[in-house]
Amino acid sequence: MTQASRPTLKIAVIGAGFAGQAHAFGYRNAMMAADAPYRVELAYIVDPNRALAERVAERYGFDGVLTDIDEALASDVDAVSVALPNFLHADVLARVLASGKHVFAEKPIGRTVEEAEALEAFAERSAAVTGVGFSFRRLPALAAVAQLVREGRIGTPHTARVWYHADYAADPRGALSWRYSQEQSGGGALLDIGAHALDALHFVVGPVREVGAANLSTIITERPRPVAGAIGHGASESTETGPVTNDDVALLAVTTETGVNAQVALSRISTGVPNSLGIEVFGSEGFVSFDSLRAGEFVIHTQAAADAYSNGPRTVTTGPEHPYFSDVAAMPGAGVGTGYAEAFVAEIQEFLRCIVTGTPIDTDFATATTMMRVVGAAFEAAATRRPVAVEAAKAALSV
Ligand SMILES: NC(=O)c1ccc[n+]([C@@H]2O[C@H](COP(=O)([O-])OP(=O)(O)OC[C@H]3O[C@@H](n4cnc5c(N)ncnc54)[C@H](O)[C@@H]3O)[C@@H](O)[C@H]2O)c1
């Protein structure tokens, strides 16, 4: 495609908090893709907090700001990102779908199975590209691990361990934002970071059939109320506190449709481990493992290379042979390194590519609903202390 024939996509990012800024970063760098079949016009950052929107627009080079979502949807932008607190997603995403604009939504698309299913049905009737930010799938090393498992390089998988350890909630002074309200968030660690871990498990070994057991616990039960306009995970100096109504830690035992037994460990209070999503899969012929703290590499062991004297797990450094790498790395050489920041670039590149090529995106609203059904089953398993089949999981969350 020549420079001149590349269509220009005009973009608005709705929500200027942590995730909205990551999307702005992604759009800002989307042109890095080798042979990008699009051009990008950074039109609006949209947030009721105008001062924040202006700071974010200035930082990432967006042309303007809006405080009214409907004004953005009535404008001539082609595509929007939505990165709002979870309780706004069902309403705002429905409005975006009704506008016909292409949409890239943050996870989760709703707080409950019902909210996600309604949006999935709406998205299916839309001609727009409807993507969801399961950003870890775009890490070259995790994408390579998924490919190797699918190719049978470790034989038939039978056991897995997946985790997401984060420390954003480890400080008890962390403000009581929407994230700590079951009603506003739809779930604590189980949904906030569990969304990524459960999606990684699905990506690498396939969909979950049953949640055998789930333990949810809240360790920090009270937090100071936030000050107006606060975003992200910062501390609050307020002396007024309120209750945390969702989980800090979630531990699940699950089985996939192909019979892989997996442990899922999720914690938002893992002091000293700021952001680690990992997966280990054991199969009949070997194992693979990945940890986002060392995002530029993965480990593989295969019996096929059998030589009992010197065989063993080896570390592979990602490079241009691996998915997404060449479109996001600053230099086309193995070891240059890609991290979570580049995953936001790769996911936006994929979204824009799907728009101009008219291709459905792999992380769509159906993917988000599949993840949400596992979360729904986990809530039910935790409440009933019984195994719950995922397809039978009702919207167990009381919102
Ligand atoms: N993919 C990822 O790695 C990732 C990381 C962080 C967050 N997320 C997701 O992104 C979404 C946003 O999370 P965040 O961390 O950016 O949140 P945040 O609290 O940092 O930002 C939320 C933004 O929404 C705006 N907003 C608009 N209307 C609002 C209202 N009525 N009440 C409160 N805020 C309002 C706020 O001004 C703020 O700018 C969530 O769905 C979250 O799960 C994804």
The ligand as an SDF file (V2000), in Angstrom:
LIG
                    3D

 44 48  0  0  0  0  0  0  0  0999 V2000
   -5.3430   -3.5640   30.0780 N   0  0  0  0  0  0  0  0  0  0  0  0
   -4.7940   -3.1600   31.2190 C   0  0  0  0  0  0  0  0  0  0  0  0
   -3.6710   -3.5210   31.5280 O   0  0  0  0  0  0  0  0  0  0  0  0
   -5.5500   -2.2160   32.1270 C   0  0  0  0  0  0  0  0  0  0  0  0
   -4.8520   -1.5050   33.0980 C   0  0  0  0  0  0  0  0  0  0  0  0
   -5.5610   -0.6280   33.9210 C   0  0  0  0  0  0  0  0  0  0  0  0
   -6.9360   -0.5270   33.7950 C   0  0  0  0  0  0  0  0  0  0  0  0
   -7.5950   -1.2690   32.8560 N   0  0  0  0  0  0  0  0  0  0  0  0
   -9.0650   -1.1320   32.6810 C   0  0  0  0  0  0  0  0  0  0  0  0
   -9.3130    0.1910   32.1860 O   0  0  0  0  0  0  0  0  0  0  0  0
  -10.5040    0.7230   32.7530 C   0  0  0  0  0  0  0  0  0  0  0  0
  -10.1530    2.0620   33.4350 C   0  0  0  0  0  0  0  0  0  0  0  0
   -9.2300    1.8120   34.4790 O   0  0  0  0  0  0  0  0  0  0  0  0
   -8.1730    2.9410   34.9160 P   0  0  0  0  0  0  0  0  0  0  0  0
   -7.1320    2.2480   35.7080 O   0  0  0  0  0  0  0  0  0  0  0  0
   -7.7760    3.7200   33.7360 O   0  0  0  0  0  0  0  0  0  0  0  0
   -9.1000    3.8130   35.8690 O   0  0  0  0  0  0  0  0  0  0  0  0
   -8.7950    5.2760   36.4010 P   0  0  0  0  0  0  0  0  0  0  0  0
   -9.5830    5.4200   37.6480 O   0  0  0  0  0  0  0  0  0  0  0  0
   -7.3140    5.5240   36.4360 O   0  0  0  0  0  0  0  0  0  0  0  0
   -9.3990    6.2400   35.2760 O   0  0  0  0  0  0  0  0  0  0  0  0
  -10.7640    6.3230   35.0010 C   0  0  0  0  0  0  0  0  0  0  0  0
  -11.0220    7.5780   34.1760 C   0  0  0  0  0  0  0  0  0  0  0  0
  -12.4170    7.6370   33.9140 O   0  0  0  0  0  0  0  0  0  0  0  0
  -12.8530    8.9840   34.1140 C   0  0  0  0  0  0  0  0  0  0  0  0
  -14.2900    8.9940   34.4290 N   0  0  0  0  0  0  0  0  0  0  0  0
  -15.2650    9.3350   33.5570 C   0  0  0  0  0  0  0  0  0  0  0  0
  -16.4530    9.2920   34.1470 N   0  0  0  0  0  0  0  0  0  0  0  0
  -16.2500    8.8970   35.4070 C   0  0  0  0  0  0  0  0  0  0  0  0
  -17.1100    8.6640   36.5220 C   0  0  0  0  0  0  0  0  0  0  0  0
  -18.4690    8.8160   36.4320 N   0  0  0  0  0  0  0  0  0  0  0  0
  -16.5490    8.2790   37.6820 N   0  0  0  0  0  0  0  0  0  0  0  0
  -15.2150    8.0970   37.8060 C   0  0  0  0  0  0  0  0  0  0  0  0
  -14.3430    8.3100   36.7820 N   0  0  0  0  0  0  0  0  0  0  0  0
  -14.8640    8.7080   35.6060 C   0  0  0  0  0  0  0  0  0  0  0  0
  -11.9590    9.5350   35.2220 C   0  0  0  0  0  0  0  0  0  0  0  0
  -11.9060   10.9450   35.1700 O   0  0  0  0  0  0  0  0  0  0  0  0
  -10.6240    8.8730   34.8950 C   0  0  0  0  0  0  0  0  0  0  0  0
   -9.8720    9.6780   34.0220 O   0  0  0  0  0  0  0  0  0  0  0  0
  -11.0380   -0.3410   33.6810 C   0  0  0  0  0  0  0  0  0  0  0  0
  -12.0430   -1.0450   33.0270 O   0  0  0  0  0  0  0  0  0  0  0  0
   -9.8460   -1.2350   33.9640 C   0  0  0  0  0  0  0  0  0  0  0  0
  -10.2260   -2.5830   34.2010 O   0  0  0  0  0  0  0  0  0  0  0  0
   -6.9160   -2.0980   32.0190 C   0  0  0  0  0  0  0  0  0  0  0  0
  1  2  1  0
  2  3  2  0
  2  4  1  0
  4  5  1  0
  4 44  2  0
  5  6  2  0
  6  7  1  0
  7  8  2  0
  8  9  1  0
  8 44  1  0
  9 10  1  0
  9 42  1  0
 10 11  1  0
 11 12  1  0
 11 40  1  0
 12 13  1  0
 13 14  1  0
 14 15  2  0
 14 16  1  0
 14 17  1  0
 17 18  1  0
 18 19  2  0
 18 20  1  0
 18 21  1  0
 21 22  1  0
 22 23  1  0
 23 24  1  0
 23 38  1  0
 24 25  1  0
 25 26  1  0
 25 36  1  0
 26 27  1  0
 26 35  1  0
 27 28  2  0
 28 29  1  0
 29 30  1  0
 29 35  2  0
 30 31  1  0
 30 32  2  0
 32 33  1  0
 33 34  2  0
 34 35  1  0
 36 37  1  0
 36 38  1  0
 38 39  1  0
 40 41  1  0
 40 42  1  0
 42 43  1  0
M  CHG  2   8   1  16  -1
M  END
$$$$
